[in-house]
Amino acid sequence: MNSLRVLIAFVVLAVGAGAQNITGTILVKKRLTNRRVTATVSIYQRGTAVKLGEDAGEDPLEYERSHVVIYLEGPGSAEANSSHPATLPIQQLDRQFSPDLLVVPVGSTVSFPNMDPIFHNIFSLSKPKTFDLGSYSKGETRNVVFPKPGVVDVYCHLHPNMEATIIVTPNRWYARADRAGQYRIPDVPPGKYTIVAWHRTAGYFRKSIEVETGRDSVADFFIPIDKDPE
């Protein structure tokens, strides 16, 4: 038994020693996302009046870059099926979802706590996961498990301005670009993969990539924009 444990530990260390990083830059040249989808009028107020949260006012290109998700597809090594499930929240606060974009590996749980003094009714009709959490008030929460990879769009029945996106990745090798457009996926086992960049409006962009022992890999993406936003 002790010999088996030593062997397993040796294999784990060997795999870890061969793992490399994938880094890259996301280039976005124009604003793509319309940040306000619903006017702040009384028809969207239900119960106690709650002010609609304001946009952060950051540089629009920083916003676009930070809303690009990068992840790996493909067999790679045997470890590529390891998802490392997590439990992460999306709050309902000031009649908005916070965060409005969440990335989790397959099998993870997302909680939806209501922080507002009004009711919310969270739902999704997306193919990877369909759910309707019903109406619930401040201080309550609902949990949803995401067993399949894919894009899940989340809304509120009571407040049409509210929307969020959950990206459920097929494994634990994913990243979200920072505001400068830089990303890093660490500790990727050697193997051949498809690296995917996703943006809510621009869609999917894919490249083939091979991770080799002793050498980090680079994959840059230009997120094209066909037309100016309305």
GUMAR-407870 format. One record per atom (N, C-alpha, C): residue in three letters; x, y, z. Coordinates in steps of 0.2 Angstrom, whole numbers, plus 5000, padded with zeros to 4 digits. Layout:
BEGIN
ALAXYZ
...
! end
This chain:
BEGIN
MET500449945000
MET500050005000
MET500450065000
ASN501050065004
ASN501450125004
ASN501850134998
SER501950074995
SER502350084988
SER501850114983
LEU501250094983
LEU500750124978
LEU500650194979
ARG500650214986
ARG500550294987
ARG501150334985
VAL501750304985
VAL502350334983
VAL502350344975
LEU502050284972
LEU502050284965
LEU501550344962
ILE500950344966
ILE500450394964
ILE500750464965
ALA501050474970
ALA501350544971
ALA501850554966
PHE502250504964
PHE502750524959
PHE502450534952
VAL501950504950
VAL501550514944
VAL501250584944
VAL500950604950
VAL500650674951
VAL501250724950
LEU501850714953
LEU502350764953
LEU502650764946
ALA502650714942
ALA502950714935
ALA502450744931
VAL501750734931
VAL501350774927
VAL501350844929
GLY501350864935
GLY501450934937
GLY502050974934
ALA502650934934
ALA503250964932
ALA503250974924
GLY502850934920
GLY502750944913
GLY502250994911
ALA501851024916
ALA501351064915
ALA501651134913
GLN501251174908
GLN501551234906
GLN500951284906
ASN501151344905
ASN500651404905
ASN500451424897
ILE499851444897
ILE499651474890
ILE499451544892
THR499751584888
THR499651664889
THR499451694882
GLY499151754883
GLY499051784877
GLY498751854878
THR498551884872
THR498251954872
THR497651954868
ILE497051984871
ILE496451994868
ILE496452064865
LEU496352074859
LEU496352134856
LEU495652154853
VAL495352204856
VAL494752234854
VAL494752304852
LYS494552324846
LYS494652394844
LYS494052444845
LYS493452414846
LYS492852454846
LYS492452424851
ARG492052474854
ARG491552454859
ARG491052414856
LEU490752354859
LEU490352304856
LEU489752304860
THR489752314867
THR489152294871
THR488752354873
ASN488052354872
ASN487652404874
ASN487552394882
ARG487752434886
ARG487752424893
ARG487052424896
ARG486652464894
ARG485952484896
ARG485452454892
VAL485052404894
VAL484552374889
VAL483852394891
THR483752424897
THR483052444899
THR483052514903
ALA482652554901
ALA482552614904
ALA482352614911
THR482652654915
THR482452654922
THR481852694924
VAL481252664922
VAL480552684923
VAL480252644928
SER479652674930
SER479352644936
SER479052574934
ILE478852564928
ILE478552504927
ILE478952444929
TYR479652454929
TYR480052394931
TYR480252394939
GLN479852434942
GLN479952434950
GLN479352384952
ARG479552344956
ARG479052294959
ARG479152304967
GLY478652324970
GLY478652334978
GLY479152394979
THR479552384984
THR479952434987
THR480352464981
ALA480452534981
ALA480852564975
ALA481552554977
VAL481852524972
VAL482652514972
VAL482952544966
LYS483452584967
LYS483752624962
LYS484152574958
LEU484152574951
LEU484452534947
LEU485252554947
GLY485652504948
GLY486352514948
GLY486652544942
GLU487052594943
GLU487352624938
GLU487952594935
ASP488152604928
ASP488752574925
ASP489352604928
ALA489852564929
ALA490452584932
ALA490752644929
GLY490652654923
GLY490952714919
GLY491652704917
GLU491852634917
GLU492552624915
GLU492652634907
ASP493252634905
ASP493352634898
ASP493052574894
PRO492652584889
PRO492252534886
PRO492652474883
LEU493252494881
LEU493652444878
LEU493952394884
GLU494052424890
GLU494252384895
GLU493752334897
TYR493052364897
TYR492552324899
TYR492452264894
GLU492552274887
GLU492552224882
GLU493052174883
ARG493652194884
ARG494252144885
ARG494152104891
SER493852134897
SER493752094903
SER493152044903
HIS492752054897
HIS492252004896
HIS492351954891
VAL492951944890
VAL493151884885
VAL493351824890
VAL493151764889
VAL493251704892
VAL493651664888
ILE494251634890
ILE494651584886
ILE494651524890
TYR494551464886
TYR494651404889
TYR494851344884
LEU494951284887
LEU495251234882
LEU494751184881
GLU494751154875
GLU494351094873
GLU494851044870
GLY494650984870
GLY495050924868
GLY495350884873
PRO495550824871
PRO495750774876
PRO496350794880
GLY496950814876
GLY497550834880
GLY497750774883
SER497950774890
SER498150714894
SER497450694897
ALA497550634901
ALA497050604904
ALA496750654909
GLU497150704912
GLU496850744917
GLU496450804914
ALA496350804908
ALA495950854905
ALA495250854906
ASN495050794909
ASN494350784911
ASN494250804918
SER494750834922
SER494650854929
SER494350924929
SER493850924932
SER493450994932
SER493551034938
HIS493751004944
HIS493751044950
HIS493151084951
PRO492551054952
PRO491951094953
PRO492051154959
ALA491751204958
ALA491751264963
ALA491051284965
THR490951324970
THR490351354972
THR490451424972
LEU490151464968
LEU490251534967
LEU489551574967
PRO489551634969
PRO488851674969
PRO488751724964
ILE488151734962
ILE487951794958
ILE487451824962
GLN487551884965
GLN487151924969
GLN486651954964
GLN486051974967
GLN485552014965
GLN485552074969
LEU485852134966
LEU485952194970
LEU485852254966
ASP485352304968
ASP485252364965
ASP484952344958
ARG484452294958
ARG484152264952
ARG484652254946
GLN485252224948
GLN485752204943
GLN486052134946
PHE486352094941
PHE486752034943
PHE487452064944
SER487752034950
SER488452054951
SER488751984954
PRO489251964949
PRO489451984943
PRO488951974937
ASP489052004932
ASP488651994926
ASP488951944922
LEU489551914923
LEU489851864919
LEU490251824924
LEU490151754924
LEU490451704929
LEU490651644925
VAL491251624927
VAL491551564923
VAL491651514929
VAL491351454927
VAL491451394932
VAL491551334928
PRO491951284931
PRO492051224928
PRO491451174928
VAL491351134924
VAL490751084924
VAL490651054931
GLY490051044933
GLY489951014939
GLY489851064945
SER490051124944
SER490051174949
SER489351204951
THR489251234957
THR488651264959
THR488651334959
VAL488151364957
VAL488051444958
VAL487551454962
SER487651504967
SER487151524972
SER486851594969
PHE486251604970
PHE485951664968
PHE485651704974
PRO486051734979
PRO485751774984
PRO485351834982
ASN484851844985
ASN484451914984
ASN484651964990
MET484952014987
MET485252064992
MET484752124992
ASP484252124988
ASP483752184987
ASP483152174991
PRO482852234994
PRO482252224998
PRO481652224993
ILE481752184988
ILE481152174983
ILE481252094981
PHE480752074978
PHE480752004975
PHE481152004969
HIS481451944968
HIS481751924961
HIS481551854959
ASN481451844953
ASN481351774950
ASN481851754945
ILE482351724947
ILE482851704942
ILE482751644938
PHE482851654931
PHE482751594927
PHE483251594921
SER483251534918
SER483651524912
SER483251474907
LEU483251484901
LEU483051444896
LEU483551414891
SER484151424894
SER484751394890
SER484851324889
LYS485051294884
LYS485051224883
LYS485451184888
PRO486051214890
PRO486551174895
PRO486151174902
LYS485751214903
LYS485451214910
LYS484751264910
THR484251234910
THR483551264911
THR483351264918
PHE483151324921
PHE482851324928
PHE482451384929
ASP482051384934
ASP481651444936
ASP481651434944
LEU481951484947
LEU481951484954
LEU481351504958
GLY480851534955
GLY480351564958
GLY480451624961
SER479951664964
SER480051724967
SER480351714975
TYR480851754977
TYR481051754983
TYR481351814986
SER481351834992
SER481451904995
SER482151904997
LYS482251965000
LYS482951985003
LYS483151935008
GLY483851915008
GLY484051875013
GLY484051795011
GLU483651785006
GLU483551715003
GLU484051704997
THR484151634996
THR484651614991
THR484351554988
ARG484551544982
ARG484451484978
ARG485051454975
ASN485151394974
ASN485751364972
ASN485551324965
VAL486051324960
VAL485951284954
VAL486551244953
VAL486551184951
VAL487151144949
VAL487151144941
PHE487751144938
PHE487851154931
PHE488251094929
PRO487851034927
PRO488250974925
PRO488450964918
LYS488351014914
LYS488551014907
LYS488851084905
PRO489351074901
PRO489751134898
PRO489351174893
GLY489451244893
GLY489051284888
GLY488951354891
VAL488551394887
VAL488351454889
VAL487651464892
VAL487651484898
VAL486951494901
VAL486751564902
ASP486251594899
ASP486051654900
ASP485551664905
VAL485551704910
VAL485151714916
VAL484751774916
TYR484151774918
TYR483751834918
TYR483251834924
CYS482951884925
CYS482451894930
CYS481751904927
HIS481251864929
HIS480551874927
HIS480251944928
LEU480451974934
LEU480152034937
LEU480552094934
HIS481152094932
HIS481552154930
HIS481952134924
PRO481652154918
PRO481852144912
PRO482552174910
ASN482752224914
ASN483452244913
ASN484052204916
MET483852154920
MET484352104923
MET484552054918
GLU485152044917
GLU485451984913
GLU486151974915
ALA486351904915
ALA487051884917
ALA487151824912
THR487751804912
THR487951744908
THR488451704912
ILE488351644912
ILE488751594916
ILE489051544910
ILE489751544910
ILE490151504906
ILE490351444909
VAL490051384908
VAL490251324911
VAL490751284906
THR491351284909
THR491951254905
THR491951184906
PRO492251144901
PRO492251074901
PRO492851044906
ASN493251094908
ASN493751074913
ASN494051134917
ARG494551124920
ARG494751174925
ARG495251224921
TRP495351214915
TRP495851254912
TRP495551314908
TYR495451364911
TYR495051424908
TYR495351494912
ALA495251544909
ALA495451614911
ALA494951664909
ARG494951724912
ARG494551774910
ARG495051834909
ALA495051864903
ALA495551924901
ALA495451974906
ASP496052014908
ASP495952064912
ASP495852134908
ARG495752184911
ARG495552244907
ARG496052274902
ALA496652244903
ALA497152264897
ALA497152214892
GLY496752154893
GLY496752104888
GLY497152044889
GLN497552044894
GLN498051994895
GLN497651934899
TYR497851874897
TYR497551814901
TYR498151764902
ARG498051714907
ARG498551664908
ARG498151604911
ILE498251544907
ILE497951484909
ILE498551444912
PRO498651434919
PRO499251394921
PRO499151324922
ASP499751294922
ASP499751224924
ASP499351174919
VAL499451184912
VAL499151144907
VAL499551084906
PRO499351024906
PRO499750964904
PRO499850964897
PRO500450934895
PRO500650934888
PRO500050894884
GLY499950914878
GLY499450884874
GLY499150934869
LYS498750914864
LYS498450954859
LYS497750974861
TYR497651034860
TYR496951064862
TYR496751114857
THR496051124858
THR495751184855
THR495651234860
ILE495951294859
ILE495851354863
ILE495351394861
VAL494851414865
VAL494251454863
VAL494251514867
ALA494051574863
ALA493951634866
ALA493251654864
TRP492851674870
TRP492151684869
TRP491951754871
HIS491551794867
HIS491251854869
HIS490551854868
ARG490151874873
ARG489451874872
ARG489151894865
THR489351954863
THR489151974857
THR489551954851
ALA490151944851
ALA490551924845
ALA490551854844
GLY490451814849
GLY490351744848
GLY491051704850
TYR491151644846
TYR491751604848
TYR492251614843
PHE492851604845
PHE493451604841
PHE493951544843
ARG494151504839
ARG494551444840
ARG495151444837
LYS495651414840
LYS496351394837
LYS496551334840
SER496951294836
SER497251234838
SER497951254842
ILE498051224847
ILE498651234851
ILE498951174854
GLU499651164854
GLU499951104857
GLU500451134863
VAL500251104868
VAL500651114874
VAL501251064875
GLU501851094875
GLU502451044875
GLU502851054882
THR503051004884
THR503451004891
THR504051054890
GLY504151094895
GLY504751144895
GLY504651204891
ARG504051214888
ARG503951274884
ARG503251304885
ASP503151364887
ASP502551394888
ASP502251414881
SER501551414880
SER501251434873
SER500951494874
VAL500851524868
VAL500551594867
VAL499951584862
ALA499351614863
ALA498851614859
ALA498451684859
ASP498551724854
ASP498251794854
ASP497651794850
PHE497151834852
PHE496451834848
PHE496351904847
PHE496151924841
PHE495751984839
PHE495051974838
ILE494652004843
ILE493952004843
ILE493652054838
PRO493452034832
PRO493252074827
PRO492552104828
ILE492452164826
ILE491752194827
ILE491552214820
ASP490952184817
ASP490752204811
ASP490452264810
LYS490152294815
LYS489852364814
LYS489852394821
ASP489752464821
ASP489652494827
ASP489052484830
PRO489052484837
PRO488452474841
PRO487952524839
GLU487252504840
GLU486752554839
GLU486752604844
! end
